[in-house]
């Protein structure tokens, strides 16, 4: 059961389990650090991330610029800190769009069955038949580069996995004595869907979502690397890696710093997902 739907006593138990899970604690700490950097970027960044100073272009890391400067003389550490903002915003937009669409399609297909299930699942199969990242690139190429368009492209190509998972779980619940008894006492369909089926489907969806966030960050970085993400001069990790590859053999730190940030953030989400699986999945009790 997820924290959002759990009674207060269960929330306390889940919180204790969370604190006892090394993976969840370490992953949560990493994500919390990224969130703090994003919120307080103007305070924590030592320099303006878009101000250029060609006199110190491609400077090596030193006391003034801890991670060096890029090809335009901009402080890499400052751009790294500000780069957390578009990355987390894109992840937030994708989560808000992707998970609700997929869960809604899966729950409706699994609960109503029949023609509704066949139509919704065939639509899901059509979307899943395309390579996700390639389809996202096509969407961005049509809609144009930008944060919102990138998030929309990733969301529209990532929801089928949630739909299939939610449909399988809802189908099993539909045949259970639990829902049959609920219907016998007069509980309506809407109340069954939102008050009984959805809370039981959410834990596995949360685990999958946490696991997918690392991949979403990599996909977002891929869009930025190809110039289809946030437009310059806005700091974004993928575009920073792309800029650094041009001088990677001589000034390796230009690409290494944002690449390491992508690695740590993806690792943080994966560790958090691993901990949440142990906590929310009853088979791991």
C-alpha positions in Angstrom: 0.0 0.0 0.0 1.3 3.5 -0.9 1.8 6.2 1.6 -0.9 8.3 -0.1 -3.6 5.8 0.5 -2.4 4.2 3.8 -4.0 4.8 7.2 -1.9 6.8 9.7 -0.7 3.6 11.5 0.4 2.0 8.3 2.1 5.2 7.2 4.2 5.1 10.4 5.1 1.5 9.7 6.0 2.2 6.1 8.2 5.2 7.2 10.1 3.0 9.6 10.6 0.4 6.8 11.8 3.2 4.6 14.4 4.3 7.1 15.6 0.8 7.6 16.3 0.3 3.9 19.8 1.4 2.9 18.8 1.7 -0.8 15.8 3.8 -0.1 17.7 6.1 2.3 20.7 6.6 0.0 18.5 7.1 -3.1 16.2 9.5 -1.2 19.1 11.5 0.1 20.5 11.9 -3.4 17.1 13.0 -4.8 16.7 15.4 -1.9 20.1 16.9 -2.6 19.2 17.4 -6.3 15.9 19.0 -5.2 17.7 21.4 -2.8 20.1 22.4 -5.6 17.2 23.0 -7.9 15.3 25.1 -5.4 18.2 27.2 -4.1 20.2 27.4 -7.4 20.5 31.2 -7.3 21.9 31.1 -3.8 24.2 28.1 -4.2 25.6 28.8 -7.7 28.8 30.8 -7.5 28.4 32.5 -10.9 25.7 33.4 -13.4 25.3 30.3 -15.6 24.9 32.1 -18.9 27.5 34.9 -18.5 30.3 34.3 -20.9 34.0 35.2 -20.4 36.1 34.1 -23.3 39.3 35.1 -21.5 39.0 32.0 -19.3 37.4 29.6 -21.8 38.2 25.9 -21.2 40.0 26.7 -17.9 41.0 23.7 -15.8 39.4 23.2 -12.4 40.9 25.6 -9.8 40.0 27.4 -6.6 37.9 30.0 -8.5 36.1 27.5 -10.8 35.9 24.1 -9.0 34.9 22.3 -12.1 36.5 24.5 -14.7 34.8 26.5 -17.5 33.3 25.6 -20.8 34.1 26.7 -24.3 32.4 30.1 -23.7 34.1 30.7 -20.3 31.0 29.9 -18.3 31.4 28.3 -14.9 30.6 24.6 -15.2 29.6 24.1 -11.5 27.1 27.0 -11.8 25.6 25.5 -15.0 25.6 22.1 -13.3 23.5 23.4 -10.4 21.1 25.3 -12.7 20.9 22.3 -14.9 19.0 20.4 -12.2 16.0 22.7 -12.8 15.1 21.7 -16.4 15.9 18.1 -15.7 13.6 17.8 -12.7 10.9 19.9 -14.4 10.9 17.6 -17.4 10.8 14.6 -15.1 7.8 16.2 -13.2 5.9 16.9 -16.4 6.5 13.4 -17.7 5.4 11.8 -14.4 2.2 14.0 -14.3 1.3 13.0 -17.8 2.6 9.5 -18.2 1.6 7.6 -15.1 -2.1 8.9 -14.9 -2.7 8.1 -18.6 -1.3 4.6 -18.4 -2.9 3.7 -15.1 -6.3 5.1 -16.2 -6.2 3.1 -19.5 -5.1 -0.1 -17.7 -7.7 0.2 -14.9 -10.6 0.9 -17.3 -9.5 -1.9 -19.6 -9.1 -4.4 -16.8 -12.3 -3.5 -15.0 -14.8 -3.2 -17.8 -13.3 -5.9 -20.1 -15.0 -6.7 -23.4 -14.8 -4.2 -26.2 -13.4 -1.5 -24.0 -10.5 -3.7 -23.1 -9.8 -4.8 -26.7 -9.8 -1.2 -28.0 -7.7 0.2 -25.3 -5.2 -2.6 -25.4 -4.8 -2.5 -29.1 -4.1 1.2 -28.9 -1.5 0.4 -26.2 0.1 -2.3 -28.5 0.3 0.2 -31.4 2.2 2.7 -29.2 4.5 0.0 -27.8 5.4 -1.3 -31.2 7.4 1.8 -31.9 10.9 2.3 -30.4 10.2 4.7 -27.5 13.2 7.0 -27.8 12.9 7.1 -31.6 9.2 8.0 -31.4 10.0 10.7 -28.8 12.6 12.2 -31.2 10.0 12.2 -33.9 7.5 14.0 -31.7 10.1 16.7 -30.7 11.1 17.1 -34.4 7.5 17.8 -35.3 6.6 19.9 -32.2 9.9 21.7 -32.0 12.6 21.7 -29.3 11.7 22.8 -25.8 11.1 21.6 -22.3 7.3 21.1 -22.6 7.5 19.5 -26.0 10.3 17.1 -24.8 8.2 16.1 -21.7 5.1 15.6 -23.9 7.0 13.5 -26.3 8.5 11.3 -23.6 5.1 11.0 -21.8 3.2 10.0 -24.9 5.6 7.2 -25.6 6.1 5.9 -22.1 2.5 5.2 -20.8 1.8 1.8 -22.4 3.9 -0.1 -19.8 1.8 1.3 -17.0 -1.4 0.5 -18.9 -0.5 -3.2 -19.4 0.6 -3.6 -15.8 -2.5 -1.9 -14.4 -4.7 -3.9 -16.7 -3.3 -7.3 -15.5 -3.7 -6.3 -11.8 -7.2 -4.9 -12.3 -8.3 -8.1 -14.2 -7.1 -10.2 -11.3 -8.9 -7.9 -8.8 -12.1 -8.0 -10.9 -12.4 -11.7 -10.4 -11.6 -11.6 -6.7 -14.1 -12.2 -3.9 -13.1 -8.8 -2.5 -14.7 -6.8 -5.3 -17.6 -9.2 -5.6 -18.4 -8.6 -1.9 -18.0 -4.9 -2.4 -20.5 -4.9 -5.2 -23.0 -7.0 -3.3 -23.2 -4.4 -0.5 -24.1 -1.8 -3.0 -20.8 0.1 -3.7 -21.0 1.9 -7.0 -18.5 1.4 -9.9 -16.8 4.8 -9.5 -16.3 4.2 -5.8 -15.0 0.8 -6.5 -12.6 2.1 -9.1 -11.2 5.0 -7.1 -11.6 3.7 -3.6 -10.7 0.0 -4.0 -9.1 -0.9 -7.3 -6.8 2.2 -7.7 -5.2 2.0 -4.2 -4.4 -1.7 -4.8 -2.8 -0.9 -8.2 -0.8 2.1 -7.1 2.1 0.4 -5.2 3.4 -1.5 -8.2 2.8 1.6 -10.4 4.9 3.6 -8.0 7.7 1.1 -8.1 7.7 1.0 -11.9 7.6 4.8 -11.9 10.6 5.1 -9.7 12.5 2.6 -11.8 11.6 4.5 -15.0 12.7 7.9 -13.7 16.3 7.0 -14.2 15.6 6.1 -17.8 13.5 9.3 -18.3 16.5 11.3 -17.1 18.7 9.5 -19.6 16.1 10.1 -22.4 15.9 13.8 -21.5 19.7 14.0 -21.6 19.6 12.3 -25.0 17.2 14.9 -26.3 19.4 17.7 -25.0 22.5 16.0 -26.4 20.9 16.0 -29.9 19.8 19.6 -29.5 16.1 18.7 -29.2 15.7 19.6 -25.5 15.9 22.9 -23.7 17.2 25.7 -25.9 20.5 27.4 -25.3 21.9 29.2 -23.4 19.8 27.6 -20.7 21.9 25.1 -18.7 20.9 21.5 -19.3 23.0 18.4 -18.6 22.5 16.7 -22.0 23.5 19.8 -24.0 26.5 20.3 -21.7 27.7 16.8 -22.5 27.3 17.5 -26.2 29.4 20.7 -25.9 32.0 18.8 -23.9 32.4 16.0 -26.5 34.0 18.5 -28.9 37.0 18.9 -26.6 36.8 15.7 -24.6 40.4 14.6 -25.3 42.0 17.8 -24.1 39.4 19.3 -21.6 37.7 16.1 -20.4 36.1 17.8 -17.4 33.7 19.8 -19.6 31.8 16.6 -20.5 32.6 14.5 -17.4 30.9 16.9 -14.9 27.4 16.8 -16.5 27.8 13.1 -17.3 28.6 12.4 -13.7 25.6 14.4 -12.6 23.3 12.3 -14.9 24.9 9.1 -13.5 24.4 10.1 -9.9 20.8 11.3 -10.4 19.8 8.1 -12.3 21.5 6.0 -9.7 19.6 7.8 -6.9 16.3 7.1 -8.6 17.2 3.5 -9.1 18.3 3.0 -5.5 15.1 4.7 -4.3 13.0 2.4 -6.5 14.8 -0.7 -5.2 14.0 0.4 -1.6 10.4 1.1 -2.5 10.0 -2.3 -4.1 11.2 -3.9 -0.8 8.8 -1.8 1.2 5.7 -1.8 -1.0 5.8 -5.2 -2.6 4.4 -7.8 -0.2 6.5 -10.5 -1.8 9.6 -8.8 -0.3 8.4 -8.7 3.3 
